Amino acid sequence: MTQHTLELTVLCENSVAGPFGLIGEHGWSVLVEARGRMILFDTGQGQGLINNSLKLNKDLSRVDALVLSHGHYDHASGIPQIASLKKSLPIYCHPDVFIPRFWAKDGSRRFIGMIHRKNYLESIGCNFRFFTSFTEIFPGIYITGEVPRVTDFEPPDPHMEIEVEKDGKIIVEQDPLRDDLSMVVDTPSGLVIILGCAHAGLINILHHVRSKLPNKKIHTVIGGTHLGFAKTEQLERTIKELDDFGIERLGASHCTGLANSARLFGKLKERFFYASVGVIVKL
């Protein structure tokens, strides 16, 4: 690859594209090769990461860093697998990633946070670098940090909870998911935004990136959109905003859901693609 090209390879996702012995799982991970760097974005649950990278001829021992979108098990449980290939692994993320997290609905509750503790991950070579603001981690490659919630149609997920200690007691609160971050790569064709789950709201993320890089066109958005839980009004307003931003390609995955992925395809036509395991995007 040359300095001015970009290649994205989906390594973990709920579905699989192509009969290559690839493994699907509920999760998300994409390998980003750009500007002479190799960056792994998320790790999925770790069930398919190594297998799929080998099947797709991607040598993860060469990665320069891991960017962690947020502290959920389906994005972060494969950290030991990638750490086993690197003597020292820089991990760029938000300081909230280790907060205990739960999914609560219809009387049931289950843990959905990071399954590995920070001290264990550090003991196997992980070097955490915490950020809360928009940051250039390599030339032309950025992480968004915390994303302001500015839209009135992208509500927080009411089923996600955190446990926090206040006055010596453990309190359960709705999870604000401050740690939800995305990665941005500047290419000659425009900006490419790699989402985790877009818990901050897909359109909120686009507004935040536009505010930080105001003179740059957004070409491609790929990753989990969290629209699988969206009602019709939110989906329609999201599609209108995507048109207003002039997005040329939307590669939905993971938490977008099959029904709303179909609706997005119906509206966006050739601008839409589904980012299953094995999908490769080149610019």
Wavefront OBJ file of the C-alpha trace (Angstrom):
o trace
v 0.000 0.000 0.000
v 1.107 3.546 -0.695
v 0.894 6.419 1.756
v -2.225 7.846 0.131
v -4.381 4.720 -0.051
v -6.632 3.104 2.500
v -7.757 -0.482 2.917
v -10.323 -1.670 5.453
v -10.790 -5.381 6.135
v -13.678 -6.551 8.311
v -12.367 -9.265 10.657
v -15.281 -9.693 13.081
v -18.989 -9.181 12.477
v -22.292 -10.972 13.005
v -22.348 -12.277 9.425
v -19.863 -13.635 6.901
v -19.281 -12.752 3.250
v -17.688 -15.501 1.184
v -17.064 -19.251 1.705
v -13.493 -18.954 2.955
v -13.682 -20.704 6.329
v -14.427 -17.393 8.012
v -16.191 -17.218 11.397
v -19.064 -14.893 12.265
v -19.829 -13.755 15.800
v -21.843 -11.083 17.564
v -19.188 -8.376 17.555
v -17.125 -6.004 15.476
v -13.499 -5.582 14.404
v -11.939 -4.004 11.331
v -8.303 -3.755 10.264
v -7.364 -0.302 8.993
v -4.333 0.031 6.734
v -3.657 3.663 5.883
v -0.837 6.199 5.673
v 1.765 3.521 6.291
v 0.044 2.370 9.482
v -1.810 -0.799 10.416
v -4.422 -0.209 13.130
v -6.881 -2.700 14.542
v -10.214 -1.119 15.451
v -11.997 -3.242 18.078
v -11.522 -6.992 18.540
v -14.947 -8.617 18.645
v -15.395 -11.371 21.220
v -12.112 -12.989 20.182
v -13.670 -16.102 18.665
v -12.983 -15.250 15.049
v -10.258 -12.614 15.175
v -7.171 -14.769 14.644
v -8.851 -17.331 12.391
v -10.298 -14.669 10.123
v -7.096 -12.643 9.942
v -5.209 -15.763 8.824
v -7.870 -16.691 6.266
v -7.720 -13.148 4.884
v -3.887 -13.076 4.851
v -3.597 -10.277 7.407
v -0.641 -10.423 9.780
v -1.884 -8.901 13.035
v 1.585 -9.098 14.586
v 2.357 -6.014 12.464
v -0.343 -3.767 13.927
v 0.865 -0.424 15.256
v -1.992 0.011 17.706
v -5.469 -1.035 18.769
v -8.269 1.532 18.943
v -11.066 0.483 21.270
v -14.414 2.114 20.494
v -15.982 1.460 23.914
v -16.009 -0.977 26.798
v -18.478 -3.645 25.689
v -17.656 -7.362 25.595
v -18.491 -7.731 21.894
v -15.871 -5.146 20.947
v -13.146 -5.784 23.509
v -13.033 -9.459 24.500
v -10.457 -10.304 21.825
v -7.788 -8.047 23.337
v -5.738 -10.987 24.740
v -5.694 -12.596 21.272
v -4.138 -9.546 19.620
v -1.889 -8.889 22.639
v -0.463 -12.422 22.283
v 0.926 -11.365 18.896
v 2.496 -8.098 20.094
v 5.194 -7.670 22.711
v 3.793 -4.235 23.582
v 0.354 -3.192 22.357
v -0.702 0.484 22.501
v -4.471 0.743 23.062
v -6.180 4.067 22.406
v -9.490 4.436 24.240
v -11.563 6.469 26.711
v -10.930 6.131 30.485
v -14.504 4.902 31.065
v -14.016 1.605 29.205
v -13.613 -0.422 32.421
v -16.842 0.762 34.090
v -19.081 -2.243 35.001
v -21.884 -2.375 32.433
v -25.183 -4.231 32.209
v -28.116 -4.812 29.880
v -31.467 -4.751 31.687
v -34.825 -5.487 30.045
v -38.078 -7.222 30.941
v -36.858 -8.157 34.399
v -33.561 -9.734 33.295
v -30.096 -8.252 33.668
v -26.726 -9.390 32.369
v -23.166 -8.118 32.349
v -22.019 -6.674 28.993
v -18.827 -4.821 29.969
v -15.128 -5.609 29.620
v -14.563 -9.214 30.652
v -10.828 -8.699 31.289
v -9.495 -6.458 34.024
v -7.077 -3.633 33.331
v -4.260 -5.055 35.484
v -4.485 -8.425 33.697
v -4.389 -6.811 30.255
v -1.424 -4.680 31.293
v 0.351 -7.796 32.569
v 0.200 -9.325 29.059
v 1.638 -6.248 27.373
v -1.261 -3.838 26.846
v -0.364 -0.162 27.142
v -3.543 1.869 27.628
v -3.569 5.462 26.406
v -6.695 7.284 27.525
v -8.265 10.197 25.674
v -11.479 12.179 26.084
v -11.073 14.724 23.280
v -10.651 14.659 19.510
v -7.030 13.566 18.993
v -4.700 12.907 16.072
v -3.070 9.594 17.046
v -1.022 9.304 13.827
v -0.654 11.809 10.952
v -4.058 12.081 9.281
v -5.623 9.492 11.621
v -7.868 10.641 14.467
v -10.081 9.379 17.280
v -13.163 11.406 18.101
v -13.062 11.262 21.871
v -16.337 12.129 23.582
v -19.088 13.058 21.136
v -21.541 15.839 22.104
v -25.178 14.800 21.854
v -26.692 17.571 19.744
v -29.530 15.914 17.822
v -33.056 15.586 19.199
v -33.802 12.213 17.574
v -30.953 9.960 18.747
v -31.942 8.915 22.278
v -29.660 6.991 24.629
v -30.356 3.298 24.988
v -32.629 2.968 28.068
v -31.662 -0.667 28.637
v -27.961 -0.021 29.257
v -26.842 0.512 32.846
v -23.639 1.156 34.755
v -22.656 0.661 38.361
v -20.879 3.579 40.029
v -19.756 4.100 43.613
v -21.182 7.110 45.451
v -20.726 7.745 49.157
v -19.495 4.206 49.644
v -22.513 2.648 47.932
v -22.906 1.063 44.498
v -25.509 2.998 42.502
v -27.114 1.844 39.248
v -27.514 4.547 36.596
v -28.348 4.707 32.909
v -25.126 4.371 30.939
v -24.260 7.668 29.188
v -21.622 5.808 27.135
v -19.247 8.746 27.195
v -16.531 6.376 25.981
v -18.187 5.735 22.604
v -15.600 6.912 20.099
v -14.937 6.489 16.388
v -11.831 6.651 14.227
v -11.345 9.036 11.302
v -8.885 8.629 8.445
v -8.132 11.466 6.041
v -7.800 10.183 2.468
v -7.573 11.898 -0.946
v -11.209 10.877 -1.556
v -12.387 12.392 1.725
v -12.751 11.363 5.338
v -13.467 7.756 6.255
v -15.197 7.271 9.613
v -14.995 3.885 11.350
v -17.738 3.428 13.929
v -17.898 1.036 16.856
v -21.590 0.906 17.771
v -22.412 4.620 17.361
v -23.931 4.703 20.826
v -23.358 8.467 20.713
v -25.683 8.650 17.692
v -24.561 8.297 14.088
v -25.515 11.860 13.164
v -24.039 13.263 16.386
v -20.758 11.627 15.375
v -20.879 13.150 11.889
v -21.570 16.616 13.320
v -18.661 16.222 15.742
v -16.236 15.169 13.002
v -17.421 18.023 10.761
v -16.854 20.515 13.595
v -13.281 19.289 14.103
v -12.365 18.919 10.414
v -14.658 21.528 8.838
v -13.059 21.698 5.412
v -13.059 17.955 4.794
v -15.694 15.989 2.904
v -16.957 12.811 4.594
v -16.747 10.063 1.972
v -17.361 6.723 3.732
v -18.868 5.655 7.053
v -18.497 2.023 8.141
v -19.380 0.111 11.288
v -22.150 -0.426 13.783
v -24.819 2.275 13.604
v -27.009 1.169 16.548
v -29.986 1.726 14.263
v -31.233 -1.791 14.905
v -33.214 -0.300 17.792
v -34.330 2.843 15.956
v -37.963 3.707 15.354
v -39.183 4.866 11.945
v -38.835 8.589 12.691
v -35.219 8.239 13.808
v -34.325 6.145 10.766
v -35.940 8.599 8.343
v -34.249 11.609 9.920
v -30.938 9.761 9.918
v -31.250 9.053 6.186
v -32.067 12.715 5.500
v -28.996 13.832 7.448
v -26.801 11.329 5.591
v -27.992 12.966 2.362
v -27.302 16.433 3.770
v -23.761 15.379 4.684
v -23.271 13.987 1.176
v -22.103 10.577 2.406
v -21.057 8.540 -0.639
v -20.913 5.121 1.040
v -22.417 3.677 4.214
v -21.150 0.267 5.273
v -23.534 -0.794 8.026
v -22.813 -3.727 10.332
v -23.329 -5.438 13.684
v -25.956 -3.444 15.647
v -27.695 -2.014 12.567
v -30.024 -5.011 12.401
v -31.269 -6.777 9.302
v -34.627 -4.989 9.074
v -33.218 -1.460 9.230
v -30.263 -2.457 7.038
v -32.833 -3.430 4.400
v -34.588 -0.089 4.830
v -31.279 1.771 4.511
v -30.494 -0.124 1.326
v -33.935 0.733 -0.022
v -33.248 4.444 0.481
v -29.516 4.671 -0.227
v -29.342 2.097 -3.057
v -25.798 1.727 -4.411
v -24.404 3.946 -1.663
v -25.161 1.208 0.898
v -23.263 -2.004 1.577
v -23.270 -4.488 4.429
v -19.895 -4.836 6.170
v -19.741 -8.563 6.890
v -16.589 -10.513 7.775
v -14.392 -10.644 4.693
v -15.579 -7.373 3.174
v -12.688 -5.210 1.984
v -13.001 -1.492 1.244
v -10.302 0.292 -0.742
v -9.911 4.001 -1.458
l 1 2 3 4 5 6 7 8 9 10 11 12 13 14 15 16 17 18 19 20 21 22 23 24 25 26 27 28 29 30 31 32 33 34 35 36 37 38 39 40 41 42 43 44 45 46 47 48 49 50 51 52 53 54 55 56 57 58 59 60 61 62 63 64 65 66 67 68 69 70 71 72 73 74 75 76 77 78 79 80 81 82 83 84 85 86 87 88 89 90 91 92 93 94 95 96 97 98 99 100 101 102 103 104 105 106 107 108 109 110 111 112 113 114 115 116 117 118 119 120 121 122 123 124 125 126 127 128 129 130 131 132 133 134 135 136 137 138 139 140 141 142 143 144 145 146 147 148 149 150 151 152 153 154 155 156 157 158 159 160 161 162 163 164 165 166 167 168 169 170 171 172 173 174 175 176 177 178 179 180 181 182 183 184 185 186 187 188 189 190 191 192 193 194 195 196 197 198 199 200 201 202 203 204 205 206 207 208 209 210 211 212 213 214 215 216 217 218 219 220 221 222 223 224 225 226 227 228 229 230 231 232 233 234 235 236 237 238 239 240 241 242 243 244 245 246 247 248 249 250 251 252 253 254 255 256 257 258 259 260 261 262 263 264 265 266 267 268 269 270 271 272 273 274 275 276 277 278 279 280 281 282 283
